Amino acid sequence: MNTLLHWETVFATKAENEVSWFQPNPKPSVDAFLSLQLPKNAAIIEVGGGDSYFIDTLLNLGYTNLTLLDISANAIERAKKRLGEKAQSVTFIVSDVLDFKPTMKYDFWHDRASFHFQTEESAILTYVDLVTSSLSNNGFMLLGTFSKKGPTKCSGLPISQYDKLTLKKLFNTKLVQLESFEHEHLTPFNTMQHFVFSLFKKVSFNK
């Protein structure tokens, strides 16, 4: 399957509330982020966040150094339209995350419902290395994925399921897992999807 074509079609043909991952209030992510008390100029990237309201929330909170990456140009255009004039305060990048070549270090990497679409071991390990190299020392990553009790497919695509321990093991040589929590996401179709969120930190010995 052509991954790019798949996502361009999704974002061209479905409204934001016609996809299961739609979350108008990203409270689990925002609460975890705010607990870190990062400065307003912290470099923050949202990965696979075309329809995510996480960026909107950070803009409203006064954060000024924001990047949104998505594989779909249609998703990026939709985000720009939604944000209106505030879009001028966000750097937008159209790229498959595995092809992403960062030109800066990020203090916070946020990925909700994107990473679990990586199902090949080589792709998963490439993602792990990318996050590690992209984070500043003492930078953080918040990762939200389908849990072991969650769906096995999303948007017609297979996904990888995780729990606290499998995420810790996957990133353990690169990042320190600070906390992990489960979350039940109510979809626009009144069904529940079970997620696991993990907060990681890149510490100095992982340079």
C-alpha positions in Angstrom: 0.0 0.0 0.0 1.2 3.5 -0.8 1.3 5.1 2.6 1.4 8.7 1.4 -1.5 8.2 -1.0 -3.5 6.5 1.8 -3.1 9.5 4.2 -3.6 12.1 1.5 -6.9 10.4 0.6 -8.0 10.2 4.2 -7.4 13.9 4.8 -9.0 14.9 1.5 -12.2 12.9 1.9 -12.9 12.8 5.7 -13.8 15.6 8.1 -11.8 15.7 11.3 -14.7 14.3 13.3 -15.1 11.4 10.8 -11.8 9.7 11.9 -11.5 7.7 15.1 -8.4 9.5 16.5 -10.2 12.9 16.6 -9.7 14.4 20.1 -10.9 18.0 20.4 -9.5 18.2 24.0 -6.0 16.5 24.2 -6.1 16.6 28.0 -3.9 13.5 28.6 -1.1 15.1 26.5 -1.5 18.6 27.8 -1.5 17.5 31.5 1.7 15.5 31.0 3.3 18.4 29.1 2.4 21.0 31.7 3.8 18.9 34.5 7.3 19.5 33.0 7.0 23.3 33.3 9.0 23.9 30.2 9.7 27.6 29.2 7.6 29.3 26.7 10.4 29.3 24.1 11.0 25.5 24.4 11.4 23.9 21.0 8.4 21.6 20.6 7.5 19.2 17.7 4.2 17.5 17.1 4.6 14.4 14.9 1.7 13.1 12.8 -0.4 16.0 14.2 -2.4 17.2 11.2 -5.8 17.1 13.1 -4.3 17.4 16.6 -5.5 20.1 18.8 -2.3 19.9 20.9 -0.6 22.6 18.9 -3.7 24.8 19.3 -3.6 24.4 23.1 0.1 25.3 23.2 -0.4 28.4 21.1 -3.1 29.5 23.5 -0.8 28.9 26.4 1.8 31.2 24.9 4.4 28.7 23.5 6.3 30.3 20.7 8.6 27.7 19.1 6.3 25.1 17.6 6.7 22.6 14.8 4.0 20.4 13.3 5.0 17.5 11.0 2.7 15.3 9.0 3.1 13.0 6.0 0.0 14.5 4.4 0.1 17.9 2.7 -3.7 17.8 3.0 -3.4 17.4 6.7 -1.0 20.3 7.0 -3.3 22.6 4.9 -6.2 21.6 7.1 -4.3 22.5 10.2 -3.3 25.9 8.7 -6.9 26.7 7.9 -8.0 25.7 11.4 -5.4 27.8 13.1 -6.0 30.9 10.9 -3.6 33.7 11.7 -2.0 31.7 14.5 -0.6 29.4 11.8 2.1 32.0 11.2 3.5 31.1 14.6 4.0 27.4 13.7 6.6 25.8 11.5 4.9 23.2 9.2 6.8 20.2 7.7 5.4 17.8 5.2 7.3 14.6 5.5 7.2 10.9 6.4 8.6 11.0 9.9 11.2 8.3 8.9 12.5 10.6 6.2 12.6 13.6 8.5 16.0 15.4 8.7 15.8 17.8 11.7 17.8 21.0 11.5 17.4 21.7 15.2 17.1 19.9 18.6 13.8 19.7 20.2 13.0 20.0 23.9 9.7 18.1 23.6 8.6 15.5 21.1 4.9 14.7 21.0 3.4 11.8 19.1 -0.1 10.6 19.8 -1.5 7.8 17.5 1.2 8.0 14.9 4.1 5.8 16.1 1.9 2.7 16.3 1.6 2.7 12.5 5.2 1.6 12.3 5.0 -2.2 12.1 8.3 -3.2 10.6 11.2 -3.7 13.1 13.6 -1.7 10.9 11.1 1.3 10.8 10.5 1.1 14.6 14.2 1.2 15.3 14.7 4.0 12.8 12.1 6.0 14.7 13.8 5.3 18.1 17.1 6.5 16.7 15.4 9.6 15.1 13.9 10.7 18.4 17.1 10.2 20.3 19.1 12.2 17.8 16.5 14.9 17.6 16.0 15.6 21.3 18.1 18.1 23.2 20.0 16.7 26.2 17.4 16.5 29.0 14.6 16.8 26.3 11.4 14.9 26.7 9.2 12.7 24.5 5.5 11.9 25.1 4.3 8.9 23.1 0.7 7.8 22.9 0.0 4.5 21.2 -2.6 1.8 21.1 -2.3 -0.5 24.1 -2.3 -4.3 24.3 -6.1 -3.9 24.9 -6.5 -1.5 22.0 -7.4 -2.0 18.3 -5.3 -4.1 16.0 -6.0 -1.8 13.0 -6.7 1.9 12.4 -7.8 3.6 9.3 -7.7 0.2 7.6 -4.0 -0.2 8.4 -2.3 -2.7 10.8 -0.7 -1.2 13.9 1.7 -2.2 16.7 0.3 -2.5 20.2 2.4 -1.6 23.3 2.3 -1.4 27.1 4.4 0.3 29.6 7.0 -2.4 29.7 7.4 -2.9 25.9 7.8 0.8 25.4 10.4 1.0 28.2 12.3 -1.9 26.7 12.2 -0.4 23.2 13.6 3.0 24.2 15.5 2.0 27.3 19.0 2.2 25.9 18.3 5.7 24.5 15.7 7.3 26.9 14.6 7.0 30.5 10.9 6.3 31.0 9.6 8.7 33.7 6.0 7.6 33.8 3.4 5.7 31.9 -0.4 5.8 32.1 -3.4 4.3 30.3 -6.2 6.3 28.7 -9.5 5.4 27.1 -10.3 7.5 24.1 -13.9 8.0 23.2 -14.1 8.2 19.4 -16.6 10.3 17.4 -18.4 7.0 16.8 -19.0 6.5 20.6 -16.6 3.6 20.7 -13.6 3.3 23.1 -10.0 2.9 22.1 -7.5 2.0 24.7 -4.2 3.9 24.7 -1.0 3.8 26.7 1.1 7.0 27.1 4.7 7.1 28.2 6.8 10.1 29.1 10.5 9.7 28.4 13.6 11.9 29.1 16.9 12.0 27.3 19.5 12.2 30.1 23.1 13.4 29.8 24.7 9.9 29.6 22.7 9.3 26.4 24.6 11.9 24.4 
